[in-house]
Amino acid sequence: MRVIDSHTAGEPTRVILSGGPELGSGSLADRAARLWRDHSDFCASVLLEPRGHDAMVGALLLPPQDRDCVAAVIYFNPAGTLGMCGHATIGTLVTMYHLGRIDLGLHRLETPVGVVEVDLISPNRAVVENVASYRQFKSVSLQLPGQGGIIGDVAWGGNWFFLTPDCPVALEAANIAALTTAALAIRDALWTGGITGARGARIDHVEFISAPQSPQSHGRNFVLCPGGAYDRSPCGTGCSAKLACLAEDGLLEPGTAWIQESIIGSTYTLRYRRNGAGQVIPQIEGAAHVTADTTLIFAENDPYRSGIQL
C-alpha cells in the first residue's frame, strides 16, 4: 500500500494512494460509512502502531464523482470516519502538489459532508473554505463528578464540538495529560447527559479555549479528538466551530483575520464570510509539509498486521 505522510501545523496526515478496500458505489458519505462498518481493521492497520500512532488521520483518496473536483477523500482516525478534517485537507492538497497531480491555485475537493474549496497558495500553504458552520446551543451547563459545573457551546464545523473557556489548567504543553483527562470527562458527561448535535449526533470533539500566549495571536486551544489523542494543530473543524460562535456573538466581523494557536504553539489564520443564506463559511489558512513517501507492507504472518488494538 503506497502512502504519503505529511503534517499540518504539527498534526499528521497519511494519504492512501493505492491498496485501499473496494467500497462500491453510492454517495461519498455512504462509502465512508461502509469503510468503517466493513473495513475497520484496514483503518486500524494503517493508523495504529506499529505503522502509525493514535494521533494520525488517514485520507483515502478516491476518484471524484463531480468532474469539477480534483479528488474525493474519506477521512478517518482510529475511532472512525470524519465528516471533514481541516488539517488533513491542507495535507492532502500539499501531497497532491508534491506528486505533480495539481498546480497552485483554486481546487475543489469532495468530502463526505460536501464539496470544499482549497486555494493552494504555495507548495506548502493552503486556504480551506469549509462547509457552512453554526452554533447549535449556547451556554450549555455540565456537571462533572468531583469537578463541579462548566459552561460551553455546542457547534458544528464539519464535526461536532463542545467548546468551553472553563479550562481546568493552563493551556500549556506541560498540562496535556491533565487536559486530556478533563476533556474525556466532559465528553462522557455529554454522552451520558444526552447532549448531542443535530439529529442526535454524538459530540465527539472537546475544545478548551483561552487567551493566546503570543501577542500576534488572538486565541489558543486544546482539542481532544474522537480517539482520545489531542490535536497538534489548532484543528480546522474546531476553528470553524469557533468562528461560528465568534460570529454569532458579534465578536468578529466577516473578513477579519483571527490567528489561532494550538497547544504546541502552531497557528492557523482564520477568516469567514457569509453566504447568500447568511451562513458562516469558515476559511482556514495553514501550512503542511510532506514527511515520507512510503510503501506499507502487510505480511500474512505478522501478528500485528491489523495494528495494535488494545
MARVEXFI-543676 format. One record per residue (C-alpha): x, y, z. Coordinates in steps of 0.1 Angstrom, whole numbers. Layout:
N
VEXRO     u     v     w
VEXRO     X     Y     Z
...
//
This chain:
310
VEXRO     u     v     w
VEXRO     0     0     0
VEXRO    16    33   -10
VEXRO    10    62    13
VEXRO    23    98    16
VEXRO    27   112    51
VEXRO    26   149    59
VEXRO    19   172    89
VEXRO    -1   203    90
VEXRO     9   226   119
VEXRO    22   195   136
VEXRO    -8   173   131
VEXRO    -1   142   109
VEXRO   -20   130    78
VEXRO   -15    98    59
VEXRO   -28    99    23
VEXRO   -36    64     9
VEXRO   -28    64   -28
VEXRO   -33    27   -35
VEXRO   -42    -6   -18
VEXRO   -74     6    -1
VEXRO  -105   -15     1
VEXRO  -133   -16   -25
VEXRO  -162     5   -13
VEXRO  -187     0   -41
VEXRO  -210    27   -54
VEXRO  -232    54   -38
VEXRO  -225    88   -22
VEXRO  -192    95    -6
VEXRO  -210    96    28
VEXRO  -224    61    21
VEXRO  -189    48    11
VEXRO  -174    65    42
VEXRO  -199    46    64
VEXRO  -191    14    46
VEXRO  -154    19    51
VEXRO  -158    19    89
VEXRO  -185    -7    90
VEXRO  -168   -33    68
VEXRO  -132   -23    69
VEXRO  -123   -10   104
VEXRO   -93   -34   105
VEXRO   -80   -16    74
VEXRO   -83    17    92
VEXRO   -66     4   123
VEXRO   -38   -13   103
VEXRO   -29    20    85
VEXRO   -30    43   115
VEXRO   -22    24   147
VEXRO    11    11   159
VEXRO    34    -4   147
VEXRO    29    16   114
VEXRO    14    47   129
VEXRO     1    62   161
VEXRO   -33    73   175
VEXRO   -29   110   165
VEXRO   -26   102   128
VEXRO   -55   109   104
VEXRO   -60    88    73
VEXRO   -71   103    40
VEXRO   -83    77    15
VEXRO   -80    93   -20
VEXRO  -107    83   -45
VEXRO  -118    94   -80
VEXRO  -143   123   -77
VEXRO  -179   119   -89
VEXRO  -181   157   -96
VEXRO  -159   165  -126
VEXRO  -151   199  -112
VEXRO  -133   183   -82
VEXRO   -97   172   -83
VEXRO  -104   142   -60
VEXRO  -127   127   -34
VEXRO  -114   119     0
VEXRO  -126   100    30
VEXRO  -110   110    63
VEXRO  -107    86    92
VEXRO   -90    82   126
VEXRO   -86    52   149
VEXRO  -121    58   163
VEXRO  -140    61   130
VEXRO  -145    82    99
VEXRO  -146   120   100
VEXRO  -171   141    81
VEXRO  -144   167    74
VEXRO  -109   174    85
VEXRO   -92   208    80
VEXRO   -56   198    86
VEXRO   -59   167    65
VEXRO   -75   187    37
VEXRO   -44   210    36
VEXRO   -22   180    39
VEXRO   -40   162    10
VEXRO   -37   192   -14
VEXRO     0   197    -5
VEXRO     5   160   -11
VEXRO   -12   161   -45
VEXRO    10   190   -55
VEXRO    41   171   -43
VEXRO    30   142   -66
VEXRO    25   166   -96
VEXRO   -12   159   -98
VEXRO   -23   195   -93
VEXRO    -9   230   -98
VEXRO   -11   260   -75
VEXRO   -45   278   -74
VEXRO   -81   271   -65
VEXRO   -93   235   -63
VEXRO  -125   217   -53
VEXRO  -125   185   -32
VEXRO  -153   161   -24
VEXRO  -157   152    13
VEXRO  -185   132    30
VEXRO  -201   164    42
VEXRO  -199   182     9
VEXRO  -176   199   -15
VEXRO  -149   222    -1
VEXRO  -127   247   -20
VEXRO   -90   249   -13
VEXRO   -67   276   -26
VEXRO   -32   262   -28
VEXRO   -13   295   -25
VEXRO    22   279   -23
VEXRO    37   244   -24
VEXRO    32   242    14
VEXRO     4   266    22
VEXRO   -33   265    15
VEXRO   -66   282    25
VEXRO   -95   258    30
VEXRO  -131   272    26
VEXRO  -150   248    48
VEXRO  -187   238    48
VEXRO  -212   261    65
VEXRO  -206   261   102
VEXRO  -230   271   130
VEXRO  -237   271   167
VEXRO  -263   246   178
VEXRO  -265   256   215
VEXRO  -251   284   236
VEXRO  -240   282   272
VEXRO  -248   246   279
VEXRO  -242   237   316
VEXRO  -225   204   325
VEXRO  -219   189   359
VEXRO  -187   168   362
VEXRO  -183   143   390
VEXRO  -158   158   415
VEXRO  -151   189   394
VEXRO  -183   210   396
VEXRO  -200   228   368
VEXRO  -187   241   335
VEXRO  -204   260   306
VEXRO  -198   257   269
VEXRO  -212   259   234
VEXRO  -221   231   210
VEXRO  -212   239   174
VEXRO  -207   223   140
VEXRO  -176   229   119
VEXRO  -177   197    98
VEXRO  -176   177   131
VEXRO  -194   183   164
VEXRO  -177   202   191
VEXRO  -182   213   227
VEXRO  -162   245   232
VEXRO  -156   258   267
VEXRO  -134   285   283
VEXRO  -136   266   316
VEXRO  -101   252   314
VEXRO   -90   230   344
VEXRO   -54   241   340
VEXRO   -35   265   318
VEXRO   -33   256   281
VEXRO     3   247   281
VEXRO    21   216   267
VEXRO    31   205   302
VEXRO    -6   201   310
VEXRO   -16   179   281
VEXRO   -22   148   303
VEXRO   -45   168   326
VEXRO   -63   185   298
VEXRO   -69   151   281
VEXRO   -83   136   313
VEXRO  -106   166   317
VEXRO  -118   166   281
VEXRO  -126   129   283
VEXRO  -147   135   314
VEXRO  -166   163   295
VEXRO  -172   140   266
VEXRO  -185   113   288
VEXRO  -208   138   306
VEXRO  -222   150   272
VEXRO  -229   114   262
VEXRO  -245   103   295
VEXRO  -264   135   297
VEXRO  -279   131   263
VEXRO  -265   164   250
VEXRO  -260   159   212
VEXRO  -256   178   180
VEXRO  -283   179   153
VEXRO  -304   148   148
VEXRO  -288   131   179
VEXRO  -253   132   166
VEXRO  -226   124   192
VEXRO  -204   153   202
VEXRO  -170   136   198
VEXRO  -146   166   200
VEXRO  -140   188   230
VEXRO  -122   221   227
VEXRO  -108   242   256
VEXRO  -103   278   246
VEXRO   -83   306   262
VEXRO   -62   337   256
VEXRO   -31   333   234
VEXRO     5   332   246
VEXRO    18   351   216
VEXRO    10   388   212
VEXRO     5   382   175
VEXRO   -24   357   181
VEXRO   -60   361   192
VEXRO   -68   328   209
VEXRO   -54   294   219
VEXRO   -70   260   221
VEXRO   -66   224   232
VEXRO   -87   199   211
VEXRO   -95   163   221
VEXRO  -101   141   190
VEXRO  -125   112   190
VEXRO   -98    85   195
VEXRO   -86   102   227
VEXRO   -55   119   211
VEXRO   -50   156   212
VEXRO   -48   177   181
VEXRO   -13   191   175
VEXRO   -27   217   151
VEXRO   -53   243   161
VEXRO   -79   219   144
VEXRO   -95   231   112
VEXRO  -130   220   120
VEXRO  -126   231   156
VEXRO  -116   266   143
VEXRO  -146   266   121
VEXRO  -169   259   151
VEXRO  -150   286   170
VEXRO  -156   311   141
VEXRO  -193   303   141
VEXRO  -195   311   178
VEXRO  -175   343   174
VEXRO  -197   354   145
VEXRO  -229   347   165
VEXRO  -217   367   195
VEXRO  -207   396   172
VEXRO  -170   394   183
VEXRO  -155   390   148
VEXRO  -166   407   116
VEXRO  -165   389    82
VEXRO  -131   391    65
VEXRO  -113   400    97
VEXRO   -83   378   104
VEXRO   -81   357   137
VEXRO   -49   339   145
VEXRO   -55   307   165
VEXRO   -27   289   184
VEXRO   -27   252   191
VEXRO   -15   236   223
VEXRO    20   232   208
VEXRO    20   268   196
VEXRO    14   263   159
VEXRO   -11   286   142
VEXRO   -38   289   116
VEXRO   -51   322   102
VEXRO   -89   322   102
VEXRO  -115   343    85
VEXRO  -151   338    75
VEXRO  -177   351    51
VEXRO  -214   349    50
VEXRO  -231   332    21
VEXRO  -264   342     4
VEXRO  -283   324    32
VEXRO  -263   343    59
VEXRO  -244   311    69
VEXRO  -209   313    83
VEXRO  -184   300    57
VEXRO  -150   295    75
VEXRO  -117   300    58
VEXRO   -87   282    74
VEXRO   -51   290    63
VEXRO   -22   268    73
VEXRO     9   251    62
VEXRO    17   214    56
VEXRO    49   196    48
VEXRO    54   162    33
VEXRO    74   139    56
VEXRO    75   105    39
VEXRO    67    86     7
VEXRO    62    50    20
VEXRO    51    15    10
VEXRO    33    -2    39
VEXRO    37   -40    40
VEXRO    11   -63    54
VEXRO    26   -97    58
VEXRO     2  -126    63
VEXRO    22  -140    92
VEXRO    25  -106   110
VEXRO     6  -109   143
VEXRO     0   -72   143
VEXRO    -9   -69   106
VEXRO   -41   -51   116
VEXRO   -24   -28   141
VEXRO   -20   -30   179
VEXRO   -56   -27   192
VEXRO   -58   -26   230
//
